[in-house]
Amino acid sequence: QVQLVESGGGLVQPGGSLRLSCAASGSISSSAVMGWYRQAPGKQRDLVARITTAGNTNYADSVKGRFSISRDNGKNTVDLQMNSLKPEDTAVYYCNVLSRARNYWGQGTQVTVSS
């Protein structure tokens, strides 16, 4: 079993920055992919960014150039640095680990971008 604990999030003004962190524990594959998804009210959960153990990354087009994902393989942590935040970034953000063909999710953390 894999457990994910997220931290960060909150309320920020447009143009501001936030950093989300996620710590994974349990039996995690050395080839696990870690990432962040988000879900706005009334919308589906969408990929924000993900990163492999080799450091290869994928980003949603809407966040390219503004968000940066990183991970510490030794500590099984993944961070999402979010800069130049926009109101449309408002959503619940979920940490995700894909390990041995199974998806694991954190409890979600609210990010609200508003003046």
C-alpha positions, 0 to 999 in steps of 0.5 A: 500500500502507498500513502500520500501526504500533501502540504502547501496550497492556500489562497494567493493573489493573481501573479503570486506563487505557491509550492505544493509538496507530497511525501509518499510512503509504503511500497513504491516501485523504483520506476514509479511516476509521480505527479500532480493533477487538479480538479476544478468545480464541475470539471474532470481531474486533469494532469498538471505535471508528472515526472519519472525517476529519471527526471523526465517531465510532462506538463499541461500546456496551460502551465508550461513556463509557469509551473515546475515539478521536481522530485527526490527519489531517495525521499519519495517526495514530489514538489510543484512550484507554481509561479505567475498563478492565474484565477483559472489555476484555482482547483483542488490539487492531487498528488499522484503516484503510478506504481506497478500499474496502480494509481495512488492519490493524495487527499487533495489540497485547495489552491485558490487564486483570487484578489 
